[in-house]
Amino acid sequence: MKIDRALMISVAAVGLAGFAGTASAQSMDELVAAAKKEGQLTVIALPHDWCGYGGLIDSFKKKYGLTVNELNPDAGSGDEIEAIKANKGNKGPQAPDVIDVGLSFGPSAKADGLIQPYKVATWASIPDTAKDADGFWYGDYYGVLAFEVNKDIVKTSPTDWADLLKPEFKNAVALAGDPRASSQAIQGVYAAGLSAAGGDAAKAGAAGLDFFSKLNKAGNFVPVIGKAASLAQGATPVVIRWDYNALADRDTLKGNPPVDVVIPKTGVVAGVYVQAISAYAPHPNAAKLWMEHLYSDEGQIGWLKGYCHPIRFNDLASKGKIPADLLAKLPPAEAYAKATFPTLAEQSAAKEVITKQWDAVVGANVTK
């Protein structure tokens, strides 16, 4: 594989002088020492049941002996960005070092000067289409929007978006976030719109709002953030969320209640999330070490254990490094055959429409 010359030069705006994003022992030793001197990493919006993050955080702490301060696990991507803005001059525990946000938030955070560039040792194996050329943000994992269904309450699972409008789903359907701030919820609205618009990405944002307006007027939409607890309690029998979260819930709930995870027939939207380091990170070296951990083979497989497709999936697969038992736990490949990866421009356009017009068109105030 051709070596990226940028890996020989540190592009970090702050932090360890001279450290390059290379795999050399000396550089890693220097980074580890600098991170340990800082002693702490502050993360935000990382629920332990999201994408295997519980295991990843534990392995990071065990491997490097750092404290991990975890802010607001249920925050959305917009909340993460606001946390950076609100703590520009704060070096205390409320200032996040790193963020994990929806793809569309990466370029906007870069444009606003909220994140700093850094390239990990495995930079060359991250697809060019999933990273900023200058290293400001980089894809970490992806999944598709699915229906997570409580089978104790819903006897016949929906198979496509249009099914959710049926009378039998009254007071049943929830998003896994606030569509005015959460990337997951925004993508859920977009996916419904893509189905309703016959696959026309240009119309998906508006069509998604129209779909949820109908869902709300029919009394089928539940305006709370759906999660495993609300699903199990019956408050939100159907939750629209990433497949990896739904599959993780299926394991965690252990049949109480039984959970069905359905990838819809149409409007199958794949979403890429991205990592970045705050431009104001109080612990910049710990932040870089966290990135090295996440993008190592160990970190990437850690995400796969949480049912996420890590961004280096193809690289790991080509090297035979993916355990067969992990592959066997994922839905069959054909379930993802119709998956659409919206371009950054399509996502940005949909985000603009959905976040700004949700209140006017749908009129449902989504709360925790």
C-alpha positions as CSV (number, residue, x, y, z in Angstrom):
1,M,0.0,0.0,0.0
2,K,1.3,3.4,-0.9
3,I,2.5,5.4,2.2
4,D,0.8,8.7,2.7
5,R,3.6,11.3,3.1
6,A,1.4,13.3,5.4
7,L,1.9,10.5,8.0
8,M,5.4,11.7,8.4
9,I,4.4,15.1,9.6
10,S,2.2,16.0,12.6
11,V,-0.8,18.0,11.5
12,A,-2.0,18.6,15.0
13,A,-2.6,22.2,15.8
14,V,-1.8,21.7,19.5
15,G,-0.2,19.0,21.6
16,L,2.9,17.0,21.5
17,A,5.5,18.8,19.4
18,G,7.0,16.6,16.7
19,F,4.7,13.6,17.1
20,A,3.7,12.2,13.7
21,G,0.8,9.9,13.0
22,T,3.1,7.0,12.4
23,A,3.3,3.5,13.8
24,S,6.9,3.8,14.9
25,A,7.5,2.7,18.5
26,Q,9.4,5.8,19.5
27,S,6.5,8.1,18.3
28,M,3.9,6.0,20.0
29,D,6.0,5.9,23.2
30,E,6.2,9.7,23.2
31,L,2.5,10.0,22.6
32,V,1.6,7.6,25.4
33,A,3.9,9.4,27.8
34,A,2.4,12.8,26.9
35,A,-1.1,11.4,27.2
36,K,-0.4,9.8,30.6
37,K,1.0,13.1,31.8
38,E,-2.4,14.7,31.0
39,G,-4.0,11.8,32.8
40,Q,-7.5,12.1,31.4
41,L,-9.7,12.0,28.3
42,T,-13.1,13.6,28.1
43,V,-15.6,12.1,25.7
44,I,-19.2,13.0,24.9
45,A,-22.3,11.2,23.6
46,L,-20.9,7.7,23.8
47,P,-23.4,5.3,25.4
48,H,-21.8,2.0,26.4
49,D,-24.3,0.1,24.3
50,W,-23.7,2.1,21.2
51,C,-21.4,0.4,18.7
52,G,-19.4,-1.5,21.3
53,Y,-18.2,1.7,23.0
54,G,-18.4,0.2,26.5
55,G,-15.7,-2.3,25.6
56,L,-13.6,0.2,23.7
57,I,-13.6,2.7,26.6
58,D,-12.7,-0.1,29.1
59,S,-9.9,-1.4,26.9
60,F,-8.5,2.1,26.4
61,K,-8.4,2.6,30.2
62,K,-6.9,-0.8,30.9
63,K,-4.3,-0.4,28.1
64,Y,-3.1,3.1,28.9
65,G,-4.2,3.8,32.5
66,L,-6.0,7.0,31.7
67,T,-9.2,8.2,33.3
68,V,-12.1,8.6,30.9
69,N,-14.6,11.4,31.8
70,E,-17.9,10.6,30.0
71,L,-20.2,13.6,29.3
72,N,-23.9,13.3,28.4
73,P,-24.1,9.8,26.9
74,D,-27.5,10.5,25.2
75,A,-26.4,13.7,23.5
76,G,-26.8,14.1,19.7
77,S,-24.3,15.3,17.2
78,G,-25.6,18.9,17.4
79,D,-25.2,18.8,21.2
80,E,-21.6,17.7,20.8
81,I,-20.8,20.7,18.6
82,E,-22.5,23.0,21.0
83,A,-20.4,21.6,23.9
84,I,-17.3,22.6,22.1
85,K,-18.6,26.1,21.4
86,A,-19.7,26.5,25.0
87,N,-16.4,25.5,26.4
88,K,-13.8,27.2,24.2
89,G,-12.1,28.8,27.1
90,N,-12.8,26.0,29.6
91,K,-10.1,23.5,30.5
92,G,-12.4,21.8,33.1
93,P,-14.4,18.6,33.0
94,Q,-17.2,19.9,30.8
95,A,-15.0,20.5,27.8
96,P,-14.9,17.5,25.4
97,D,-11.6,16.5,23.9
98,V,-13.1,14.4,21.1
99,I,-16.4,14.0,19.2
100,D,-18.2,11.3,17.3
101,V,-20.7,12.9,15.0
102,G,-22.8,12.4,11.9
103,L,-20.9,12.9,8.6
104,S,-22.5,16.3,7.8
105,F,-21.3,17.8,11.1
106,G,-17.6,17.2,10.2
107,P,-17.2,19.8,7.4
108,S,-19.3,22.4,9.2
109,A,-17.2,21.9,12.4
110,K,-14.1,22.4,10.3
111,A,-15.4,25.5,8.7
112,D,-16.3,26.9,12.1
113,G,-12.8,26.3,13.4
114,L,-14.0,23.9,16.1
115,I,-11.8,20.9,15.3
116,Q,-8.1,20.3,14.8
117,P,-6.4,18.0,12.2
118,Y,-4.7,14.8,13.1
119,K,-3.8,11.7,11.0
120,V,-3.6,8.3,12.7
121,A,-1.1,5.6,11.8
122,T,-3.6,3.7,9.8
123,W,-4.7,6.8,7.8
124,A,-3.9,5.3,4.4
125,S,-6.4,2.5,4.9
126,I,-9.3,4.8,5.6
127,P,-11.2,5.3,2.3
128,D,-10.6,8.8,0.7
129,T,-14.3,9.3,0.4
130,A,-14.8,9.0,4.2
131,K,-12.2,11.4,5.4
132,D,-11.1,15.1,5.1
133,A,-7.9,15.3,3.1
134,D,-6.3,17.6,5.6
135,G,-7.2,15.3,8.6
136,F,-9.8,17.4,10.3
137,W,-12.4,14.6,10.4
138,Y,-12.4,10.9,9.4
139,G,-15.0,8.2,9.1
140,D,-15.2,5.7,11.9
141,Y,-18.1,3.2,11.3
142,Y,-21.4,2.9,9.4
143,G,-24.7,1.1,9.7
144,V,-28.2,1.3,8.2
145,L,-31.5,2.6,9.6
146,A,-33.6,-0.3,10.8
147,F,-36.9,-0.9,12.8
148,E,-36.3,-2.2,16.3
149,V,-39.5,-4.0,17.3
150,N,-40.9,-5.2,20.7
151,K,-42.4,-8.5,19.6
152,D,-44.4,-8.8,22.8
153,I,-46.5,-5.9,21.7
154,V,-46.1,-5.8,17.9
155,K,-47.1,-9.2,16.6
156,T,-46.5,-8.4,12.9
157,S,-43.4,-6.4,12.3
158,P,-43.4,-3.6,9.7
159,T,-41.4,-4.5,6.6
160,D,-41.2,-1.0,5.0
161,W,-41.7,2.6,5.9
162,A,-45.3,2.9,4.6
163,D,-46.3,0.2,7.1
164,L,-45.7,2.6,10.0
165,L,-48.7,4.7,8.9
166,K,-51.1,1.8,9.5
167,P,-53.6,2.0,12.4
168,E,-52.0,-0.9,14.2
169,F,-49.0,1.2,14.9
170,K,-50.9,3.9,16.9
171,N,-48.7,5.3,19.7
172,A,-45.9,3.0,18.7
173,V,-43.3,4.6,16.5
174,A,-40.3,6.7,17.9
175,L,-37.1,8.1,16.6
176,A,-33.9,7.4,18.5
177,G,-33.1,11.1,18.9
178,D,-34.4,14.7,18.4
179,P,-34.4,15.4,14.6
180,R,-33.5,19.0,15.3
181,A,-30.1,17.9,16.7
182,S,-29.4,14.2,16.4
183,S,-27.8,12.9,13.3
184,Q,-29.4,9.4,13.8
185,A,-32.9,11.0,13.9
186,I,-32.2,13.3,10.9
187,Q,-31.1,10.2,8.9
188,G,-34.3,8.4,10.1
189,V,-36.4,11.2,8.7
190,Y,-34.3,11.2,5.5
191,A,-34.7,7.5,5.0
192,A,-38.4,7.6,5.4
193,G,-38.4,10.4,2.8
194,L,-36.2,8.6,0.4
195,S,-38.7,5.7,0.5
196,A,-41.7,8.0,0.0
197,A,-39.9,9.9,-2.8
198,G,-39.1,6.8,-4.7
199,G,-35.4,7.1,-4.1
200,D,-35.1,10.8,-5.2
201,A,-32.4,12.2,-2.8
202,A,-33.3,15.8,-3.8
203,K,-36.8,15.4,-2.4
204,A,-36.0,13.1,0.5
205,G,-35.7,15.8,3.2
206,A,-39.1,17.4,2.4
207,A,-40.7,14.0,1.8
208,G,-39.4,12.8,5.2
209,L,-41.0,15.8,7.0
210,D,-44.3,15.1,5.2
211,F,-44.1,11.4,6.2
212,F,-43.6,12.3,9.8
213,S,-46.3,14.9,9.7
214,K,-48.7,12.2,8.6
215,L,-47.3,9.8,11.2
216,N,-47.9,12.4,13.9
217,K,-51.4,13.3,12.8
218,A,-52.3,9.7,12.7
219,G,-51.3,9.4,16.3
220,N,-48.6,6.8,15.5
221,F,-45.6,8.9,16.3
222,V,-44.4,9.0,19.9
223,P,-42.4,12.2,20.6
224,V,-39.8,10.8,22.9
225,I,-36.3,9.6,22.3
226,G,-36.6,5.9,21.8
227,K,-34.1,3.6,23.5
228,A,-33.8,0.1,24.8
229,A,-35.6,0.9,28.1
230,S,-38.6,2.6,26.5
231,L,-38.8,-0.3,23.9
232,A,-38.8,-2.9,26.7
233,Q,-41.3,-0.9,28.8
234,G,-43.7,-0.7,25.8
235,A,-43.6,3.1,25.6
236,T,-42.0,3.0,22.2
237,P,-42.7,-0.5,20.7
238,V,-41.1,0.5,17.4
239,V,-37.9,2.5,17.4
240,I,-36.2,3.7,14.2
241,R,-32.5,3.4,14.8
242,W,-29.2,2.2,13.5
243,D,-29.0,-1.5,13.0
244,Y,-26.0,-1.9,15.3
245,N,-27.9,-0.3,18.2
246,A,-30.9,-2.5,17.6
247,L,-28.8,-5.6,17.4
248,A,-27.0,-4.7,20.6
249,D,-30.3,-4.2,22.3
250,R,-31.5,-7.6,21.1
251,D,-28.5,-9.2,22.9
252,T,-28.8,-7.0,26.0
253,L,-32.6,-7.6,26.5
254,K,-32.0,-11.4,26.1
255,G,-35.6,-12.1,25.0
256,N,-37.3,-9.9,27.6
257,P,-38.9,-8.7,25.5
258,P,-38.1,-10.6,22.2
259,V,-36.7,-8.1,19.7
260,D,-37.1,-8.1,15.9
261,V,-34.6,-6.1,13.9
262,V,-36.0,-5.3,10.4
263,I,-34.1,-3.6,7.6
264,P,-36.8,-2.0,5.5
265,K,-37.4,-3.0,1.9
266,T,-36.9,0.6,0.6
267,G,-35.3,3.7,1.9
268,V,-32.3,1.7,3.2
269,V,-29.9,4.5,4.2
270,A,-26.4,3.8,5.4
271,G,-24.9,6.4,7.6
272,V,-21.2,7.1,8.3
273,Y,-20.2,8.7,11.5
274,V,-16.9,10.6,11.9
275,Q,-14.4,11.3,14.6
276,A,-12.6,14.6,15.3
277,I,-10.5,16.3,18.0
278,S,-11.8,19.5,19.5
279,A,-9.6,22.5,18.6
280,Y,-9.9,23.5,22.2
281,A,-9.2,20.0,23.7
282,P,-7.9,20.2,27.3
283,H,-6.1,16.9,26.8
284,P,-4.9,16.9,23.1
285,N,-2.4,14.1,23.5
286,A,-5.0,11.8,25.2
287,A,-7.3,12.7,22.3
288,K,-4.7,11.6,19.8
289,L,-4.0,8.4,21.7
290,W,-7.8,7.7,21.7
291,M,-7.8,8.0,17.9
292,E,-4.9,5.7,17.6
293,H,-6.8,3.2,19.7
294,L,-10.0,3.5,17.7
295,Y,-8.3,3.1,14.3
296,S,-6.0,0.2,15.3
297,D,-7.0,-3.3,14.3
298,E,-8.1,-3.9,17.9
299,G,-10.3,-0.8,18.0
300,Q,-11.9,-1.5,14.6
301,I,-12.8,-5.0,15.7
302,G,-14.1,-3.5,18.9
303,W,-16.7,-1.6,16.9
304,L,-17.6,-4.7,14.9
305,K,-18.3,-6.5,18.2
306,G,-20.9,-3.8,18.6
307,Y,-22.4,-4.7,15.2
308,C,-21.0,-1.6,13.5
309,H,-19.1,-1.9,10.2
310,P,-15.8,-0.2,10.9
311,I,-14.5,2.1,8.3
312,R,-11.4,-0.1,7.8
313,F,-13.6,-3.2,7.3
314,N,-12.4,-4.0,3.8
315,D,-8.8,-3.5,4.8
316,L,-9.2,-5.9,7.8
317,A,-11.2,-8.4,5.7
318,S,-8.5,-8.4,3.0
319,K,-5.9,-9.3,5.7
320,G,-8.1,-12.0,7.2
321,K,-8.3,-10.3,10.5
322,I,-12.1,-10.4,11.1
323,P,-13.2,-13.2,13.4
324,A,-15.7,-15.5,11.7
325,D,-18.0,-15.5,14.7
326,L,-18.4,-11.8,14.5
327,L,-19.4,-12.0,10.8
328,A,-21.9,-14.7,11.6
329,K,-23.8,-12.4,14.1
330,L,-24.5,-9.7,11.5
331,P,-27.6,-9.7,9.3
332,P,-27.1,-11.4,5.9
333,A,-25.3,-9.4,3.3
334,E,-28.4,-9.3,1.0
335,A,-30.2,-7.3,3.6
336,Y,-27.8,-4.4,2.9
337,A,-27.9,-4.9,-0.9
338,K,-30.1,-1.8,-1.5
339,A,-28.3,0.4,0.9
340,T,-27.7,4.0,-0.2
341,F,-24.8,6.0,1.0
342,P,-25.9,9.7,0.7
343,T,-23.3,12.1,-0.5
344,L,-22.1,14.8,1.8
345,A,-24.0,17.3,-0.3
346,E,-27.2,15.3,0.0
347,Q,-26.9,14.9,3.7
348,S,-26.2,18.6,4.2
349,A,-29.2,19.6,2.2
350,A,-31.4,17.2,4.0
351,K,-30.1,18.3,7.4
352,E,-30.8,21.9,6.5
353,V,-34.4,21.1,5.6
354,I,-35.2,18.7,8.4
355,T,-33.7,20.6,11.3
356,K,-35.1,24.0,10.4
357,Q,-38.6,22.9,9.3
358,W,-39.4,20.1,11.7
359,D,-41.2,22.3,14.1
360,A,-43.3,24.0,11.4
361,V,-44.1,20.9,9.3
362,V,-44.3,18.1,11.9
363,G,-44.9,20.1,15.1
364,A,-43.8,17.4,17.5
365,N,-41.5,18.4,20.3
366,V,-39.2,15.3,20.8
367,T,-38.1,15.0,24.5
368,K,-36.0,12.5,26.5
